Amino acid sequence: MTARWVVDEVAAERNLKVTWQPISLLFKNNPAADSPYYEAVVVTHGHLRVMESVRAAEGDDAVFGVYWDFASRIHHDGDRDFDIAHALEELGIDPEHAKAAADESWDTEIRTRMDAGLALVGEDVGTPIIALDRADGERVGIFGPVITRAPKGADALKLWDGMVAMMDVDGFWELKKTRTERPEFGERPVTVSQAS
């Protein structure tokens, strides 16, 4: 939901250049192999490996298309077992990158990028993490915002501007309230292909 908010409503209005970074819930939460959560995070960890393979070959911009497509398949289509090679092919990306899903050699890059994000916010957080440069030039990060639906228009910008203002203040750490509703994903986003 946070990605939808930033991409659909904020990036163009605030002239943002977004670089998507991995956070592995397999590495972060280290669930037991017999946990019902384990299978899901193993699958999405494989997706992160594919994204890093694509990044290495195609650059940061290609990662967004893969992230957007994979997330849409999972959250909008309810398909966690989609054919990765076919998905990449539909995006105009070499389907050979699908082999990275089972290739542990990508884990060092995932961990390095993930650790850089966590260094900005601490270990007792999850996802999403947003990092930006404050008015004084210091790179800072924040966990969140955790939202159940992506705000639109003026509300989207109000939320962004408020978050940026809080991040600009030394000593600000946390806001929180108990979540009482599940995410509302809205319409399936348009897939971003390499061909377009």
C-alpha positions in Angstrom: 0.0 0.0 0.0 2.9 2.4 0.8 4.4 1.7 -2.7 1.0 2.4 -4.3 0.8 5.7 -2.4 4.3 6.8 -3.4 4.2 5.6 -7.0 0.6 6.6 -7.9 0.2 9.8 -6.0 3.4 11.3 -4.6 6.4 10.6 -6.9 5.4 12.9 -9.8 4.0 15.6 -7.6 7.2 15.8 -5.4 9.7 15.0 -8.1 10.9 11.9 -6.5 13.4 9.4 -7.9 12.6 6.1 -6.2 15.2 3.4 -5.9 13.6 0.1 -4.8 15.6 -1.9 -2.3 15.0 -5.4 -0.9 14.0 -6.4 2.6 13.9 -10.2 3.1 11.3 -11.3 5.6 13.1 -14.6 5.6 16.2 -13.0 6.8 14.5 -10.4 9.0 12.1 -12.7 10.8 14.0 -16.0 10.5 10.8 -18.2 10.8 11.1 -21.8 11.8 10.9 -24.2 8.8 7.7 -25.7 10.3 6.0 -22.3 10.6 3.0 -21.7 8.3 4.7 -18.4 7.5 8.0 -20.1 6.3 6.8 -21.1 2.8 5.6 -17.7 1.9 8.8 -15.9 2.9 10.9 -18.5 1.1 8.9 -17.7 -2.1 9.2 -14.0 -1.8 12.9 -14.3 -0.9 13.3 -16.0 -4.3 11.6 -13.1 -5.9 14.1 -10.7 -4.3 16.9 -12.8 -5.8 15.4 -12.4 -9.2 15.0 -8.7 -8.7 18.7 -8.4 -7.8 19.7 -10.4 -10.9 17.6 -8.1 -13.0 19.1 -5.0 -11.2 22.7 -6.3 -12.0 21.9 -6.7 -15.6 19.3 -4.0 -16.3 19.7 -1.4 -13.6 17.5 0.1 -10.9 14.6 1.2 -13.1 14.0 -2.4 -14.3 13.7 -3.5 -10.6 10.5 -1.4 -10.3 8.8 -3.1 -13.2 9.5 -6.5 -11.7 8.5 -5.5 -8.2 5.2 -4.0 -9.4 4.3 -7.0 -11.5 5.2 -9.6 -8.9 3.3 -7.7 -6.2 0.3 -7.3 -8.4 0.2 -11.0 -9.1 0.5 -11.8 -5.3 -1.8 -9.1 -3.9 -4.4 -8.5 -6.7 -4.4 -11.9 -8.4 -3.9 -14.0 -5.3 -1.2 -16.0 -7.2 1.9 -16.8 -5.1 2.9 -19.6 -7.4 3.2 -17.8 -10.7 5.7 -18.8 -13.3 8.6 -16.3 -12.8 10.1 -16.8 -16.2 6.8 -16.2 -17.9 6.2 -13.0 -15.8 9.7 -11.7 -16.8 9.0 -12.5 -20.5 5.8 -10.5 -20.3 7.8 -7.6 -19.0 10.3 -7.8 -21.8 13.0 -9.0 -19.5 15.2 -12.0 -20.1 13.4 -15.0 -18.5 16.8 -16.5 -17.6 16.7 -14.3 -14.6 14.1 -16.6 -13.1 16.9 -19.0 -12.3 18.1 -16.6 -9.7 15.2 -17.5 -7.4 17.1 -20.7 -6.4 20.6 -19.1 -6.5 21.9 -18.4 -3.0 24.7 -16.3 -4.4 22.3 -13.3 -4.6 21.8 -13.4 -0.8 24.9 -11.4 -0.1 23.6 -8.5 -2.2 20.1 -8.8 -0.6 21.6 -8.7 2.9 23.9 -5.8 2.1 21.1 -3.7 0.7 18.7 -4.7 3.5 21.3 -3.9 6.2 21.8 -0.5 4.7 18.1 0.3 5.2 18.0 -1.2 8.6 21.1 0.9 9.7 18.9 4.0 9.1 15.9 2.8 11.2 17.1 0.0 13.6 16.3 -3.7 13.9 13.0 -3.5 15.6 11.0 -2.6 12.5 9.6 -4.3 9.5 8.6 -3.1 6.1 8.1 -0.6 4.5 11.2 1.6 5.1 11.5 4.9 3.4 14.9 6.7 3.3 15.5 10.2 2.1 17.9 13.1 2.6 16.8 15.7 5.2 17.0 19.4 4.6 20.5 19.4 6.2 21.7 16.6 3.8 21.7 13.8 6.3 20.3 10.5 5.0 17.5 9.3 7.4 15.0 6.5 7.3 11.7 5.7 8.8 9.6 2.5 9.2 6.3 3.2 7.5 3.9 4.6 7.0 1.9 1.5 7.4 -1.4 2.3 5.6 -4.4 0.1 4.8 -5.3 2.1 1.7 -3.3 4.4 -0.5 -4.5 8.0 0.0 -5.3 10.0 -3.1 -4.7 13.6 -4.3 -4.3 16.2 -1.6 -4.5 13.6 1.2 -1.6 11.7 -0.4 0.6 14.8 -0.5 -0.5 15.8 3.0 0.7 12.5 4.4 4.0 12.6 2.5 4.7 16.2 3.5 3.9 15.4 7.1 6.2 12.4 7.1 9.0 14.4 5.6 8.5 17.2 8.1 8.7 14.7 11.0 11.9 13.1 9.5 13.5 16.5 9.4 13.2 16.9 13.2 16.0 15.6 15.4 14.6 13.4 18.2 11.5 12.3 16.4 11.1 8.5 16.6 7.7 7.0 16.4 3.9 7.4 15.9 1.7 4.4 16.3 -1.9 3.3 16.6 -3.5 -0.2 16.5 -4.5 -1.3 13.0 -8.2 -2.2 12.9 -8.6 -3.0 9.2 -7.0 -5.1 6.5 -5.3 -3.5 3.4 -7.6 -2.5 0.6 -5.4 -3.0 -2.5 -7.8 -1.2 -4.9 -7.6 -1.9 -8.7 -4.7 -3.8 -10.1 -2.0 -1.4 -11.2 -0.8 -1.3 -14.8 2.3 -3.5 -15.4 5.4 -1.6 -16.3 7.3 -3.5 -19.1 10.7 -2.9 -20.5 9.1 -2.8 -24.0 7.0 0.3 -23.2 
